[in-house]
């Protein structure tokens, strides 16, 4: 299991170019399969401020 390329994009909630995302990939005998994807905003989901509302989803 590995991650694909990580990309940065615009977070519509905090209005910053701080949303990171990528795909979780698995190499199986019959090829590469996409297991899931992930998103994380470094501003909205800052662990230093856990009481802040989560804006970007999982």
N, CA and C of each residue as an Amber inpcrd file, in Angstrom:
protein
   174
   0.8440000  -1.1590000   0.0000000   0.0000000   0.0000000   0.0000000
   0.8970000   1.2320000   0.0000000   0.4970000   2.2240000  -0.7730000
   1.2510000   3.4670000  -0.8870000   0.2930000   4.5980000  -1.2480000
   0.8170000   5.8090000  -1.2180000   0.0110000   6.9520000  -1.6550000
   0.4490000   7.3670000  -3.0480000  -0.4900000   7.9160000  -3.7910000
  -0.1770000   8.4690000  -5.0960000   0.4150000   9.8610000  -4.9210000
   0.4690000  10.5980000  -5.9880000   0.9900000  11.9630000  -5.9290000
   0.1090000  12.8370000  -5.0480000   0.7460000  13.6530000  -4.2260000
   0.0220000  14.5940000  -3.3750000  -0.1510000  15.8920000  -4.1490000
  -1.3580000  16.4330000  -4.1190000  -1.6360000  17.6850000  -4.8160000
  -2.1510000  18.7320000  -3.8360000  -1.8770000  19.9680000  -4.1210000
  -2.3800000  21.0860000  -3.3160000  -3.4920000  21.7550000  -4.1060000
  -4.5150000  22.1990000  -3.3820000  -5.6070000  22.8840000  -4.0520000
  -6.2170000  23.9210000  -3.1160000  -7.2310000  24.6050000  -3.6140000
  -7.8920000  25.7000000  -2.9140000  -8.9050000  25.1480000  -1.9230000
  -8.8500000  25.6140000  -0.6800000  -9.8540000  25.2470000   0.3270000
 -10.9500000  26.3140000   0.2670000 -12.1800000  25.9260000  -0.0710000
 -13.2440000  26.9130000  -0.2010000 -13.6990000  27.5250000   1.1200000
 -13.3980000  26.8840000   2.2320000 -13.8470000  27.3960000   3.5270000
 -12.9120000  28.4520000   4.0820000 -11.6180000  28.1500000   4.1430000
 -10.6830000  29.1290000   4.7230000 -10.0770000  30.0500000   3.6640000
 -10.4260000  29.8310000   2.3910000 -10.0040000  30.6920000   1.2850000
  -8.4800000  30.7820000   1.1630000  -7.8400000  29.6120000   1.2090000
  -6.3880000  29.5460000   1.0750000  -6.0220000  28.3530000   0.2070000
  -4.8450000  28.3940000  -0.3690000  -4.3290000  27.2960000  -1.1820000
  -3.6050000  26.3260000  -0.2410000  -4.3840000  25.6810000   0.6430000
  -3.7980000  24.8820000   1.7150000  -4.4030000  23.4880000   1.8350000
  -5.2230000  23.0770000   0.8930000  -5.8710000  21.7720000   0.9260000
  -4.9920000  20.7600000   0.1940000  -4.5070000  19.7690000   0.9250000
  -3.6880000  18.7140000   0.3340000  -4.5540000  17.4920000   0.1120000
  -4.2560000  16.7490000  -0.9230000  -5.0420000  15.5560000  -1.2040000
  -4.2400000  14.5480000  -1.9900000  -4.7100000  13.3250000  -1.9840000
  -4.0410000  12.2630000  -2.7200000  -4.8870000  11.0070000  -2.7250000
  -4.3150000   9.9490000  -3.2710000  -4.9980000   8.6670000  -3.3560000
  -4.1900000   7.6130000  -2.6190000  -4.8810000   6.6330000  -2.0600000
  -4.2400000   5.4770000  -1.4390000  -4.3160000   4.3500000  -2.4620000
  -3.1540000   3.8150000  -2.8130000  -3.0630000   2.7930000  -3.8540000
  -2.5410000   1.4910000  -3.2750000  -2.9410000   0.3740000  -3.8660000
  -2.4400000  -0.9320000  -3.4560000  -1.9890000  -1.6750000  -4.7160000
  -0.8510000  -2.3210000  -4.6130000  -0.3310000  -3.1150000  -5.7240000
  -0.7300000  -4.5640000  -5.4870000  -1.5830000  -5.0710000  -6.3260000
  -2.0710000  -6.4460000  -6.2280000  -1.4960000  -7.2530000  -7.3930000
  -1.5980000  -8.5590000  -7.3350000  -1.0760000  -9.3870000  -8.4370000
  -1.6810000  -9.0420000  -9.7970000  -2.9110000  -8.5420000  -9.8060000
  -3.5540000  -8.2120000 -11.0760000  -3.4270000  -6.7400000 -11.4630000
  -2.6330000  -5.9560000 -10.7060000  -2.3870000  -4.5630000 -11.0670000
  -2.5320000  -3.6210000  -9.8800000  -2.5470000  -2.3330000 -10.1790000
  -2.6670000  -1.2990000  -9.1600000  -4.1410000  -0.9400000  -9.0000000
  -4.5790000  -0.8350000  -7.7480000  -5.9740000  -0.4820000  -7.4770000
  -6.0130000   0.7390000  -6.5640000  -6.9620000   1.6200000  -6.8190000
  -7.1860000   2.7880000  -5.9620000  -8.0880000   2.3550000  -4.8190000
  -7.5790000   2.4560000  -3.5880000  -8.3370000   2.0220000  -2.4160000
  -9.2320000   3.1460000  -1.9200000  -8.6890000   4.3400000  -1.7930000
  -9.4640000   5.4810000  -1.3350000  -8.7040000   6.7590000  -1.6530000
  -9.2740000   7.8720000  -1.2560000  -8.5960000   9.1470000  -1.4040000
  -8.6550000   9.8740000  -0.0650000  -7.8200000  10.8970000   0.0950000
  -7.7840000  11.6460000   1.3410000  -7.6170000  13.1230000   1.0440000
  -8.0940000  13.9610000   1.9770000  -7.9340000  15.4160000   1.8920000
  -7.6400000  15.9390000   3.2840000  -6.8120000  16.9570000   3.3770000
  -6.4780000  17.5580000   4.6640000  -6.1010000  19.0130000   4.4290000
  -6.6890000  19.9200000   5.2090000  -6.3780000  21.3390000   5.1160000
  -5.5260000  21.7250000   6.3170000  -4.3420000  22.2540000   6.0730000
  -3.4370000  22.5840000   7.1670000  -3.9220000  23.7520000   8.0150000
  -4.8540000  24.5410000   7.5160000  -5.3980000  25.6470000   8.2980000
  -6.6460000  25.1870000   9.0620000  -7.5990000  24.5980000   8.3750000
  -8.8570000  24.1950000   9.0050000  -8.6890000  23.0280000   9.9770000
  -7.7320000  22.1610000   9.7310000  -7.5690000  20.9710000  10.5570000
  -6.2680000  21.0070000  11.3510000  -5.9200000  22.1780000  11.8380000
  -4.6970000  22.3730000  12.6050000  -4.8530000  21.7230000  13.9780000
  -3.9850000  20.7520000  14.3320000  -4.1220000  20.0910000  15.6350000
  -3.8740000  21.0180000  16.8270000  -3.2910000  22.1660000  16.6050000
  -3.0770000  23.1160000  17.6920000  -4.3900000  23.7800000  18.1110000
  -5.4040000  23.7220000  17.2530000  -6.7070000  24.3210000  17.5360000
  -7.8050000  23.2870000  17.3160000  -7.9000000  22.2600000  18.1880000
  -8.8800000  21.1830000  17.9530000 -10.3330000  21.6260000  18.0570000
 -10.5960000  22.7420000  18.7190000 -11.9850000  23.1990000  18.8570000
 -12.4950000  23.8650000  17.5840000 -11.6030000  24.1830000  16.6570000
 -12.0110000  24.8140000  15.4040000 -12.8260000  23.8230000  14.5800000
 -13.8770000  24.2980000  13.9550000 -14.7480000  23.4390000  13.1380000
 -13.9620000  22.8620000  11.9720000 -14.1750000  21.5940000  11.7040000
 -13.5270000  20.9230000  10.5820000 -14.2690000  21.2900000   9.3030000
 -13.5520000  21.8850000   8.3630000 -14.2410000  22.4330000   7.1990000
 -14.1180000  21.5800000   5.9350000 -13.1020000  20.7960000   5.8390000
 -12.7890000  20.1860000   4.5480000 -13.1870000  18.7250000   4.4260000
 -13.5970000  18.0910000   5.4800000 -14.0240000  16.7010000   5.4240000
 -12.8530000  15.7500000   5.4230000 -13.1420000  14.4520000   5.4390000
 -12.0820000  13.4370000   5.4880000 -11.3690000  13.2880000   4.1740000
